[in-house]
Amino acid sequence: MDGKKILLLLCINVISFLVSASSRSHACAAESGGKCSDSGEWKGEFFPGIPKIKYEGPHSQNPLAYRWYNAEEVIFGRKMKDWLRFSVAFWHTFCGTGADPFGAPTKYWPWEDGTNSVAMAKRRMRANFEFINKLGIDRWCFHDRDIAPEGKTIQETNSNLDEVVKLAKELQGDNIRPLWGTAQLFMHPRYMHGGCTSSELGVYVYAAAQVKKAMEVTHYLGGENYVFWGGREGYQTLLNTDMEFELDHMARFLEAAVAYKKKIGFKGTLLIEPKPQEPTKHQYDWDAATTTNFLRRYGLVGEFKLNIECNHATLSGHSCHHDVETARINGLLGNIDANSGDPQTGWDTDQFLTDIGEATMIMLSVIKNGGLEPGGLNFDAKLRRESTDVEDMFIAHIVGMDTLARGLRNAAKLIEDGSLSELTHQRYASFDNELGALIEAGKANFEMLEKKAIEWGEPKVASAKQELAEMIFQSFL
């Protein structure tokens, strides 16, 4: 018996073991090439032995239980699940292989058969909804090319997508919906110059056809938002790039998307995702502020909001809270991709958010925003290369959900306590007078202010009490 047959038998034994009992399901070995499963319909559960995840409280030692996320608990008159509106990212959770710029794939889930077929796409979709139901959430996000394979023609590709989406609609039932959908305009070689910013007219046309279909699919599935992945649609780093040409073409493309949204009756929000350094260094959507300026420049502010991804914020040199708050202040906070990056790694590592302090700051902004609906918190995050057990998929999401739930609880307590708010108010209290009111109303000219400067002389500058602010904040984590 040769090595391949031995490996195949081992894979079959592993699958039998998984289906029958194990709560610690493993991915197939990387060297199997993802061929641990046959190509027929998957039988039984995808996640055998893993129960529906429940809330057990902060003292629980069960890795498959929530410690802080209690979906029905009411905070400031709203259930926790409605503040957070969690979503599973299909591409990372069911298409991620553990590959990175320096390493080959490390995981193939037991249900994978090594093909990029419609049958395999349907199997992943079934796994997706079993996973969502066991997590106890009701939203998911997708790219068109992740949920269905590309064909030889647009027509074949659309037919593949229709077949898989029909199944997704059935599996969604009455309670589950996409938080958002999008078109993948970066993986295929045709998009090497960008999508709607490409120098090739044929690519612009193809990208329009692809986005048109993706918007239709999102609408059909009852999606609440549609996202444009800006960076990889953005202009390039080449010396002979015409930045003005590409910015104008991007704006025209987005205008056409707005028109088509209205034509098909899609009620969801259109979102743009700030995305620095992927793959270019000159982008119209480098961060929340740059993207806001782009939308204002082309008169699109009333048609789009921002999808803030935490790891992108840090790659642009900001904290996640900074970009979330920038979007909120400008009235453009639409959705948050809840992830994080390694501060020593200069690319988008898409780790699950586990920083309680950052989560608390984010949720302070969400509460100030009055929530995120119709947006939410999408886990645009993937397992580390070393995490290869099926149960790791659950543990990763549980940790991310608990982190943000804990952040919500902390933010609520900070607001109820009022100490930090009072300290902030005291910092700016010098403006609480007639002159301050004139300044804030835009009625204080330079001549008036000069007279006051002469009258008052050298100003006294009070302490900002920064360490006290940090002490108060840390005491609520």
Helices and strands as residue ranges (DSSP letters): H 3-20, G 30-32, E 54-55, E 65-66, E 74-75, E 78-79, H 80-84, E 86-89, H 90-95, H 118-135, E 139-143, H 144-147, H 154-172, E 177-182, G 189-191, H 201-220, E 225-229, G 231-233, H 243-264, E 269-273, H 288-297, E 304-309, H 310-315, H 320-329, E 333-337, H 356-368, E 377-379, H 390-417, H 419-427, G 429-431, H 434-440, H 446-456, H 466-474
